Every structure is written in structure tokens, then in C-alpha cells.
């Protein structure tokens, strides 16, 4: 048998010092990264210089990168996923409203608002008298009044700065091929209905909803199309690009149909056929029949210039003209229609460039706060958050790989936004054009292979879900850890140290190429050593207290079930 041959590959003699033996030896850098992952340390730490303004002492600290994808940093991605799980749990089964009503305005705020109204009248008089200097002076006073109102704790501004209301409006008349929906006034409540059993037991259930896009052709069990030639990749690409708008319209229609402010925690993942797939935790219950009616009646119309047939090919593209600050047609050297001109050319009788709809697949399950499936469903919601969309389902066959390639190619040439360079292929100047735009090389997120056309956020959370932002939930967990450390008597060192005033500390990021920036391997070893020291201190503190004080995960929030 020939060593290294097909039949003798497993029987080859790896003598000590041979190439095969050396290649089996793990790299030292990979060993350090494995140790960092086991100890919960970021594998891509950023070097930050911490300077004490009182003493002038400087120190380089490894700071976690904060990545959300495991391909970049598995430790930070897992931390981000668990934080999202805590956010989902905090708002799913609330019994009371998470956000309080705003406080009534103070007398001082009312006086300033009245002065603001007088300034608005004075500005109108200055405009009528064609006094630009007076208008500028009054605008400065208006800005000062808004700042004073904000200093008093008033959110926002009394009136927008943009006084122009030039806005292109389309008809809001519903499409004839879409069913009508019930329309109720939306109440200012986010908590669902309470049910009562015959024995007097009451409970307030919630729901787990699944939505997906329509079909684009028959597919096999592995997600690859049965007939790639008839599979509508263009519509699949456009649906993926505009899917966020369809989701927003669905929640809007659902709130109007049920008559209360429905709250949700939703995540997006691809189906095996690579179509967008939405899972959502909904607070409260909605009849399944009504959910199906709302999904069937929800659509989003894309009012863009026609983009079905390319006007210019790859070797015959418009060219940039610096004098005209725009692109010229390669044949006539005339400026291409601007974005606004192309939109104005769309007549009232024209059809939209694309219409996005949901498919018939819809599933809605009821969930109670004390159900054993609640934790499993939260884990299912956040299952793929640490993976890019193209890595959620492994492409193990040639048919699956070709399916991904064809979809990526369709997304490459599809316009993703008004500023997309692909509009040059269809004879339209992108919005806010600039030199160097090349069709097929747009840097928009929707064109990337790892997003599969979905350029929006992977996690969609309504504003009144838990009454807190993701940063608030992160600080709640930090505060709980500090509380546990204070109980154990370990607050002088480590991440819970409180002896340094944050206002007297300056943090500076060391950029690549900075001679003071240590190598990444040194930062990893430093972070692992810090984690070992902190764990040793905690273990010693637990032994000193007899192990009576647990330091487990943060407790449920005040609103959580």
C-alpha cells in the first residue's frame, strides 16, 4: 500500500518530526484562545489606556470587543445572546405597564413654553417683513429656550427645527387584491387580557408567533429549489431587502385591529430555503383567526423607479462628470435623471416597483408565565443570534451551495436603497451621488453574503416591551454582580472596584500601529490572568462566609413573572 494514497491515507507513518506530525500540533495562539473562551474572556480584546487625572498614572486594559457573532468572538457573542434572553424574559409576561405616565409639567416649564410661543409669532412677523437678520436672532433665542426646557427635564423640542413640509405622498388607498381589516382606536395599554377559570384561578397568557415570506418555487427537503430555472430569485432578493418594512406594517395593522398597543420581542433567521423567517414573543393574546387575517392583509409597496430591465451593461456604464456633479449617459453624454426626477415620473396609474407580502405559513402558540416551555422558547428565539444568516443552515451539498450563490448574485445587482450604486445600471442617478460608484459593488449591508439581503437589525424589540433599553438591562446585571460582591466583601478590586471616580478617569483607545499597543496574545494572557485572580478572590470569600451567599445570575425584574 502506498503511503499517502487514497487507501493508505489513514495508515501512513507519522514519524516524529515529519510534516504530518508537526501539522497535528496545535498552534500556541489557538491554545491561548481556547483557554480564553473557557474562562469567559474576549478573544479579540481592544487595548484601552486608562489615565488617572489625579495621579497621572496610566495603564493599558484589555476591553471586550462586544461582537455579536461567534465567528468573530464566541465569548462576547454568547454574552450578547444571554443579555437578549434576559431582555425577552423581562417583558414577556408583565402584569402591569412597564412605563409610567409622564410627570405633569412644572410652572417654570409652562412659562418657558409660553415664551417659546411668543418667539414663534415674532419669527413669523420677521419673515413677513423680509428681515433675515431678525429671523436668525429669533432662531438663536428659540434654541436657548429649548435648551432651558431640556435642562428642566423636558424631553424633545416644543416644535421641530425643520419647518419645510415638502414630502412626496402616495395614495393610502388599499390595494384591491388585499382584504380589508377591522380598525379600532388603539388604547394606551400593553398588557393582555386576564382569564379566569371556574375554580377562580386567574392567568394572563402570551403568545409565540412565527411568520415567513411567500414561496418562490418548489424546494427539496434541503432547501434547494427543485427547478432552479423557474425559481424566482429576483423576488426572493427584493422580499429580503424590504422585509423590515413589511414587519413594521404588520405590527401597525395588528395594533389597529386588536385595539391595544401590542408589544413584541422578535428575531429574524432564514428558513432552510434562505427566505426570511420571523419569530416573535407577543405580550398578551390575539385570536389566531385575527392573526391570519392581519398577515394576509399586510403588504408593503415599494414606490421606486422601474428596475426590472437594466439599461446599461457592465462594460457600458454611466460616467461621472465633476462639473455637473453627476453621472452622464455613456451614449449621449447627457445627465441621468436624478432620484427626485425619477420618482416624480411615477404616475398615479403606475404600479409599484415591488409588493412584499407574507406567505401562508403562520403559527401561533399560547404561552403562560409558569410554563415549562417558556425558557425553551426564549432559547429558540435567540438560537441563531450568534451566527450570520448564511451560516444558520450549513450548506453540505452542491445544490445548496449553488442556491446560496444564485441568491447572492441576485442580491448583488438589486438596488438596496435610494443611494445604491446599482441604480446606475437602470439609468437613474442614486440619491446624493458621488464619484466612484460602481454597480454591483455597493457597500450596503443588504448585499453582503452573510446577511442574505436583510440589512436591518436581527433583533426587533418594541419600545414598551420591558420599559428598559438593552443598556439598562446590562447595567442591571452589573449592579446585581456588584451587590453579590459587596455581600462577599470583594469590591476593592476587579470590575466592581468603586474607589476610582469615573469623572477623574480618561479612557483612550489605542489604534492599530500605536507603538504602545501590546500584541493581542499578550492582552489575552493578561485578561485570562485577571479572570483567574478574580475567581480566586471570590472562592476565598465564599469559603470565608461559609458558602451561604450565592452569586448566581440576576434575579427576575420587578415586572417579570
C-alpha positions in Angstrom: 0.0 0.0 0.0 1.5 3.4 -1.0 1.7 5.8 1.9 -0.4 8.8 1.3 -2.5 7.0 -1.3 -6.3 7.0 -1.2 -6.5 3.6 0.5 -3.5 4.1 2.8 -4.1 7.7 3.9 -5.1 6.6 7.4 -2.2 4.1 7.7 0.6 6.5 6.9 3.5 6.5 9.4 3.7 9.9 11.1 7.3 9.7 12.3 8.3 12.3 14.9 9.4 15.4 13.2 7.6 14.8 9.9 5.4 17.4 8.3 2.2 15.4 9.2 3.2 15.2 12.8 4.0 18.9 13.0 0.7 19.9 11.4 -1.1 17.9 14.1 0.5 20.0 16.8 -1.9 22.9 17.9 -0.7 26.4 17.5 0.2 28.3 20.7 -2.1 31.1 19.7 -5.0 28.7 19.3 -4.3 27.2 22.7 -4.4 30.7 24.3 -7.7 31.5 22.5 -9.2 28.2 23.8 -8.2 29.0 27.3 -9.7 32.5 27.0 -13.0 31.0 25.8 -13.1 28.5 28.6 -12.5 31.4 31.1 -15.1 33.6 29.5 -12.6 36.1 28.1 -12.9 38.0 24.9 -10.6 36.6 22.2 -10.4 40.0 20.4 -9.7 42.4 23.2 -9.2 46.1 22.4 -6.3 47.8 24.2 -7.5 50.9 26.1 -5.3 53.3 28.0 -6.8 54.3 31.4 -5.4 57.5 32.7 -6.0 58.8 36.3 -6.2 62.6 36.1 -5.3 63.0 39.8 -2.1 60.9 39.8 -1.3 60.8 36.1 -0.9 57.0 36.3 -1.6 55.2 33.0 -2.5 51.5 32.5 -3.4 49.5 29.4 -6.5 47.5 30.0 -8.0 44.8 27.7 -11.6 45.7 26.9 -14.0 43.2 25.3 -14.8 43.8 21.7 -18.5 43.4 22.1 -19.0 41.3 18.9 -22.4 39.6 18.4 -21.2 36.9 16.0 -19.5 33.8 17.2 -17.3 33.8 14.1 -15.7 37.0 15.4 -15.7 36.4 19.2 -17.6 33.4 20.7 -17.4 34.8 24.3 -18.8 38.3 23.5 -21.4 36.8 21.2 -22.7 34.4 23.9 -22.8 37.3 26.4 -24.8 39.3 24.0 -27.2 36.4 23.4 -27.8 35.9 27.1 -28.4 39.6 27.5 -31.1 39.4 24.8 -32.6 36.3 26.6 -32.8 38.4 29.8 -34.5 41.2 27.9 -37.0 38.8 26.3 -37.9 37.3 29.7 -38.2 40.6 31.4 -41.1 41.8 29.2 -42.9 38.7 28.0 -45.4 38.2 30.9 -45.9 41.5 32.6 -48.9 42.2 34.8 -48.7 46.0 34.8 -47.5 48.7 32.4 -43.7 48.8 32.2 -43.5 52.6 31.6 -45.1 55.2 34.0 -47.1 58.2 32.7 -45.1 61.4 32.3 -45.0 63.8 35.2 -47.0 67.0 34.8 -45.0 70.0 33.6 -43.7 72.4 36.2 -44.8 76.1 36.3 -41.3 77.1 35.1 -41.6 74.9 32.1 -45.0 76.3 31.3 -43.6 79.9 31.4 -40.8 79.0 29.0 -43.3 77.3 26.7 -45.4 80.5 26.6 -42.3 82.5 25.8 -41.5 80.0 23.1 -44.9 80.6 21.6 -44.3 84.4 21.6 -41.0 83.8 19.8 -42.8 81.8 17.1 -45.1 84.7 16.5 -42.2 87.2 16.3 -40.4 84.9 13.8 -43.4 84.9 11.6 -43.5 88.7 11.7 -39.8 88.9 10.8 -40.3 86.5 7.8 -43.3 88.6 6.7 -41.1 91.7 6.8 -38.3 90.0 4.9 -35.8 90.5 7.9 -33.3 87.7 7.7 -31.2 89.2 10.5 -34.2 89.2 12.8 -35.1 85.7 11.9 -31.6 84.5 12.7 -31.7 86.3 16.0 -35.0 84.8 17.0 -33.8 81.3 15.9 -30.9 81.7 18.3 -33.3 82.6 21.1 -35.6 79.6 20.3 -32.5 77.4 20.6 -31.8 78.8 24.0 -35.3 78.3 25.2 -35.3 74.6 24.0 -32.0 74.1 25.9 -33.6 75.6 29.1 -36.6 73.3 28.7 -34.3 70.3 28.4 -32.4 71.4 31.5 -35.7 71.4 33.3 -36.2 67.7 32.4 -38.5 68.2 29.3 -37.9 65.7 26.5 -37.7 66.7 22.9 -38.4 70.2 21.5 -41.5 72.3 21.5 -41.5 72.4 17.7 -39.3 70.7 15.0 -36.4 72.7 13.6 -37.3 71.7 10.1 -40.2 74.0 9.0 -40.5 72.7 5.5 -43.1 70.1 4.9 -42.2 69.2 1.4 -42.9 65.5 1.3 -43.8 63.2 -1.5 -47.1 61.4 -0.6 -48.6 58.3 -2.2 -52.2 57.3 -2.1 -53.1 55.4 1.1 -56.0 53.6 -0.6 -55.7 49.8 0.0 -55.0 47.5 -2.9 -57.9 45.7 -4.4 -56.2 42.4 -4.1 -55.8 42.8 -0.3 -58.6 42.1 2.2 -59.9 44.8 4.5 -59.0 44.9 8.1 -61.0 46.0 11.2 -59.9 49.3 12.5 -60.3 50.1 16.2 -59.0 53.0 18.3 -55.7 51.9 20.0 -55.9 52.0 23.8 -52.9 53.1 25.8 -52.3 49.7 27.3 -49.7 47.0 26.5 -50.9 44.3 28.9 -53.0 41.5 27.6 -56.3 40.1 28.8 -56.7 38.2 32.0 -58.5 34.8 32.0 -60.3 33.2 35.0 -61.0 29.5 35.4 -64.1 28.0 37.1 -62.2 27.5 40.3 -61.2 31.2 40.5 -57.7 30.8 39.2 -56.6 33.6 37.0 -53.7 33.8 34.5 -52.5 36.1 31.8 -51.1 34.1 28.8 -48.9 35.4 26.0 -48.1 34.1 22.5 -45.2 32.9 20.4 -45.7 33.8 16.7 -43.9 32.7 13.5 -44.2 34.5 10.2 -42.4 33.9 6.9 -42.2 35.1 3.3 -44.2 33.7 0.4 -42.9 30.8 -1.8 -40.7 31.4 -4.9 -40.8 27.9 -6.3 -40.8 24.3 -5.2 -37.8 23.3 -3.0 -36.4 20.0 -1.8 -36.1 18.9 1.9 -32.6 20.5 2.0 -34.0 23.9 0.9 -32.5 23.8 -2.6 -35.0 24.5 -5.4 -36.4 21.6 -7.5 -36.0 23.6 -10.7 -33.5 26.5 -10.3 -34.5 27.9 -13.7 -38.1 28.6 -12.5 -37.2 29.7 -9.0 -37.9 33.5 -8.7 -34.6 34.7 -7.2 -35.3 38.3 -8.1 -38.5 38.4 -6.0 -36.7 36.5 -3.2 -34.0 39.1 -3.2 -36.4 42.0 -3.2 -38.6 40.5 -0.4 -35.5 40.0 1.7 -34.4 43.6 1.2 -37.8 45.1 2.0 -38.8 42.6 4.7 -38.2 45.1 7.6 -40.8 47.4 6.2 -43.3 44.6 5.9 -42.7 43.7 9.6 -43.3 47.2 10.7 -46.6 47.4 8.7 -47.7 44.1 10.3 -47.4 45.4 13.8 -49.1 48.6 12.9 -52.0 46.7 11.3 -52.2 44.3 14.3 -52.5 47.1 16.8 -55.2 48.8 14.8 -57.1 45.5 14.5 -57.0 44.5 18.2 -57.4 48.0 19.7 -54.4 48.0 22.1 -50.7 48.6 21.9 -49.3 45.1 21.2 -45.7 44.7 22.3 -43.2 42.2 20.9 -39.7 40.8 21.0 -38.8 39.4 17.6 -35.8 37.8 16.0 -35.0 37.1 12.4 -33.5 33.9 10.9 -33.5 32.3 7.5 -35.5 29.2 6.6 -33.6 26.4 5.0 -34.7 27.8 1.7 -33.0 31.1 2.8 -36.2 33.1 2.9 -36.6 35.5 5.9 -38.3 33.8 8.9 -39.6 35.8 11.9 -40.1 34.5 15.4 -41.8 36.9 17.9 -42.8 36.7 21.5 -46.0 38.7 22.0 -47.3 40.0 25.3 -50.9 39.1 25.7 -53.1 37.0 23.4 -54.6 37.6 20.0 -57.1 35.3 18.3 -55.4 33.1 15.7 -58.0 33.8 13.1 -57.3 37.6 13.5 -53.6 37.0 13.2 -54.1 35.2 10.0 -56.3 37.9 8.6 -53.8 40.6 9.5 -50.9 38.7 8.0 -52.9 38.1 4.8 -53.9 41.7 4.5 -50.5 43.1 5.3 -48.3 44.3 2.4 -45.7 46.9 1.6 -45.5 48.7 -1.7 -42.1 49.9 -2.9 -42.5 53.1 -4.9 -39.2 53.2 -6.7 -38.3 53.8 -10.3 -38.6 50.7 -12.6 -35.7 48.3 -12.1 -36.8 45.2 -14.0 -34.7 45.6 -17.1 -31.1 47.0 -17.0 -30.4 49.9 -19.3 -26.6 49.7 -19.2 -24.3 46.7 -19.0 -21.2 46.2 -17.1 -18.9 47.4 -20.0 -21.1 50.3 -20.9 -21.9 52.2 -17.6 -22.6 55.9 -16.9 -19.5 58.0 -16.2 -19.0 60.7 -13.5 -18.8 64.3 -14.5 -17.3 66.6 -11.9 -18.6 69.8 -13.5 -22.2 68.6 -13.4 -21.7 66.8 -10.1 -23.5 63.8 -11.5 -23.4 60.8 -13.9 -23.7 61.1 -17.7 -25.2 58.6 -20.1 -22.4 56.8 -22.0 -24.1 57.3 -25.4 -25.4 60.8 -25.3 -23.3 62.4 -22.5 -26.5 63.8 -21.0 -27.0 63.8 -17.3 -29.1 60.9 -16.0 -32.4 61.7 -14.3 -31.9 62.5 -10.6 -33.6 60.4 -7.9 -36.3 63.0 -7.3 -36.9 63.3 -11.1 -37.3 59.6 -11.4 -39.8 59.5 -8.5 -41.8 62.4 -10.0 -42.0 60.4 -13.3 -44.1 57.7 -11.5 -47.7 58.4 -12.4 -50.8 57.9 -10.3 -51.8 55.0 -12.5 -48.5 53.2 -12.4 -47.9 50.1 -10.3 -45.3 50.0 -7.5 -41.9 48.5 -8.4 -42.4 45.7 -5.9 -45.0 44.5 -3.4 -43.9 42.4 -0.4 -46.3 40.0 1.3 -46.2 37.3 3.9 -46.7 33.7 2.9 -49.5 31.4 4.1 -47.3 29.8 6.8 -48.2 31.2 10.2 -48.0 29.6 13.6 -49.2 31.0 16.9 -48.8 29.2 20.3 -50.0 30.3 23.7 -47.5 30.5 26.5 -48.0 31.1 30.2 -45.5 32.6 32.6 -45.1 29.4 34.7 -45.0 27.1 31.6 -42.0 24.7 31.3 -41.8 25.7 27.6 -41.1 29.4 28.3 -37.4 29.0 28.8 -37.2 26.7 25.8 -39.0 29.2 23.6 -36.7 32.0 24.7 -33.7 29.9 23.8 -35.3 29.1 20.4 -35.9 32.8 19.8 -32.2 33.6 20.4 -30.8 30.3 18.9 -29.2 31.8 15.8 -28.2 35.3 17.1 -24.5 34.3 17.3 -24.4 33.2 13.7 -24.5 35.1 10.4 -27.6 34.5 8.3 -25.7 32.4 5.7 -24.3 30.2 8.5 -27.6 29.3 10.3 -28.0 26.3 8.0 -24.9 24.5 6.8 -24.6 24.1 3.0 -23.5 20.5 2.8 -24.5 19.7 -0.8 -23.6 21.2 -4.2 -27.2 22.1 -4.8 -27.3 24.1 -1.5 -24.1 25.9 -2.3 -25.4 26.8 -5.8 -28.6 28.0 -4.3 -26.7 30.4 -2.0 -24.6 31.6 -4.9 -27.6 32.4 -7.1 -29.3 34.3 -4.3 -26.1 36.2 -3.5 -25.8 37.1 -7.2 -29.3 38.3 -7.4 -28.8 40.5 -4.3 -25.6 41.9 -5.7 -27.3 43.6 -8.7 -30.6 44.5 -6.9 -31.0 48.1 -5.6 -31.0 48.2 -1.8 -31.7 51.8 -1.1 -32.1 55.2 -2.9 -28.3 55.7 -2.5 -27.4 52.3 -4.0 -24.9 52.3 -6.9 -27.0 49.7 -8.8 -29.4 52.5 -9.9 -26.8 53.5 -12.5 -27.5 50.2 -14.3 -31.1 51.2 -14.7 -30.4 54.8 -15.9 -31.1 56.6 -12.7 -28.7 58.6 -10.6 -28.6 57.5 -7.0 -29.7 59.9 -4.3 -26.8 62.1 -3.3 -24.5 60.8 -6.0 -20.7 60.8 -5.6 -17.8 59.7 -7.8 -16.6 56.1 -7.7 -20.0 54.4 -7.6 -19.9 51.1 -9.5 -23.0 48.9 -10.0 -22.6 45.5 -8.4 -20.2 46.9 -5.8 -22.5 48.7 -3.4 -21.3 48.6 0.2 -24.8 48.3 1.6 -25.3 45.7 4.3 -28.1 44.0 2.3 -25.6 43.0 -0.5 -23.4 41.1 1.9 -23.4 37.3 1.7 -23.7 36.9 5.4 -26.9 38.9 5.6 -28.8 37.3 2.7 -30.4 40.6 1.7 -31.6 41.5 5.2 -30.0 44.8 6.0 -31.9 45.6 9.2 -31.4 44.5 12.8 -31.6 40.9 13.8 -33.5 41.6 17.0 -36.6 43.8 16.9 -38.0 45.0 20.2 -40.9 47.3 20.7 -40.4 50.4 22.8 -42.6 49.4 25.7 -41.5 45.8 25.9 -39.8 45.9 29.3 -39.6 49.7 29.9 -35.8 49.5 29.6 -33.2 49.6 26.9 -30.6 46.9 26.3 -28.1 49.1 28.1 -30.4 49.3 31.1 -30.6 45.5 31.3 -26.8 45.3 31.0 -26.4 47.8 33.9 -29.0 45.8 36.0 -26.9 42.7 35.6 -23.7 44.6 36.6 -25.5 46.1 39.6 -26.5 42.6 40.7 -23.0 41.3 40.4 -21.7 44.3 42.4 -24.3 43.6 45.1 -23.2 40.0 45.3 -19.5 41.1 45.5 -20.3 43.6 48.3 -22.0 40.8 50.2 -18.9 38.8 49.9 -16.7 41.7 50.8 -14.9 41.8 47.4 -15.4 45.3 46.0 -11.9 46.8 46.2 -10.5 45.1 43.1 -11.7 43.7 39.9 -14.5 45.1 37.7 -16.6 46.1 40.8 -14.0 48.4 42.2 -15.6 51.7 43.3 -12.5 53.5 44.7 -11.9 55.4 41.5 -14.1 58.3 40.4 -15.2 57.8 36.8 -15.1 61.5 36.2 -11.4 61.6 37.1 -10.6 58.8 34.7 -9.9 59.1 30.9 -10.1 56.1 28.6 -8.3 56.2 25.2 -8.4 53.5 22.5 -5.0 52.5 21.2 -5.3 52.4 17.4 -3.5 49.8 15.3 0.0 50.8 14.7 0.4 52.6 18.0 3.8 51.6 19.4 2.3 51.4 22.9 -0.3 48.9 21.9 0.6 45.4 23.1 0.2 42.3 20.9 -3.2 40.6 21.0 -1.7 37.4 22.6 -0.3 39.5 25.4 -3.7 41.1 26.0 -5.3 37.7 26.0 -2.9 36.3 28.6 -3.4 39.4 30.7 -7.2 39.1 30.6 -7.0 35.4 31.5 -4.7 36.1 34.4 -7.1 38.8 35.7 -10.0 36.3 35.5 -8.0 33.7 37.5 -7.2 36.3 40.1 -10.8 37.4 40.5 -12.0 33.8 40.7 -9.5 33.1 43.4 -10.7 36.1 45.4 -14.3 35.0 45.1 -13.6 31.4 46.1 -11.7 32.6 49.1 -14.6 35.0 50.1 -17.1 32.2 49.7 -15.1 29.9 51.9 -14.8 32.7 54.5 -18.6 33.2 54.5 -19.3 29.5 54.6 -20.7 29.5 51.1 -24.0 30.8 52.3 -24.2 33.7 49.8 -24.9 32.5 46.2 -23.6 34.6 43.4 -25.8 33.2 40.6 -27.5 35.1 37.7 -29.5 38.3 38.2 -33.0 37.9 39.8 -36.1 38.5 37.8 -37.0 42.1 37.3 -39.9 43.8 39.2 -42.1 43.4 36.2 -41.1 39.9 35.2 -43.3 36.9 36.2 
